[in-house]
Amino acid sequence: MSVLVGLGAATLLSAFFSHLAVWALAPFVAGVSYLLTESLEAAMAERVLVSAGDPEAQEVSD
């Protein structure tokens, strides 16, 4: 999911802007989008594990 968000962000950026700077900006936008989505996925997974009662899970809201 996070890879698709990163690729989608870079694709949308290139669709709206046709300037040469998009070649430099698109990888940055893709990377930031990927990292934010990956962090959100990991936090949501930990919350699911905590609510399921997994003793190995860490609470992410502390």
C-alpha positions in Angstrom: 0.0 0.0 0.0 2.7 2.5 0.9 4.6 1.8 -2.3 1.5 2.6 -4.3 1.0 5.8 -2.4 4.5 6.9 -3.1 4.2 6.1 -6.8 0.8 7.8 -7.0 2.1 10.9 -5.4 5.0 11.1 -7.9 2.6 10.4 -10.8 0.1 13.1 -9.7 3.0 15.6 -9.3 4.1 14.9 -12.8 0.6 15.1 -14.1 0.0 18.6 -12.7 3.4 20.1 -13.4 5.5 19.7 -16.5 8.5 21.8 -15.4 12.0 20.2 -15.4 12.1 20.6 -11.6 9.6 17.7 -11.3 12.4 15.3 -12.1 14.1 16.5 -8.9 11.0 16.9 -6.8 9.1 13.7 -7.6 11.5 11.3 -5.9 11.4 13.4 -2.7 7.6 13.5 -2.7 7.5 9.8 -3.4 9.9 9.1 -0.6 8.1 11.2 2.0 4.7 9.8 1.0 6.1 6.3 1.3 7.5 6.9 4.7 4.4 8.6 6.1 2.2 5.8 4.8 4.5 3.1 6.1 4.6 4.7 9.5 0.8 4.9 9.6 0.5 1.2 8.6 2.9 0.1 11.3 1.1 2.2 13.9 -2.3 0.8 12.9 -0.9 -2.8 13.0 0.4 -2.3 16.5 -3.0 -0.9 17.6 -4.7 -4.0 16.2 -2.3 -6.3 18.0 -2.7 -4.4 21.3 -6.5 -4.6 21.1 -6.3 -8.3 20.3 -4.3 -8.8 23.5 -0.9 -9.7 22.1 1.6 -9.5 24.9 4.4 -8.8 22.5 2.7 -5.7 21.0 3.8 -2.2 22.0 1.3 0.6 22.6 1.9 3.3 20.1 -0.1 6.1 21.7 2.3 6.5 24.7 
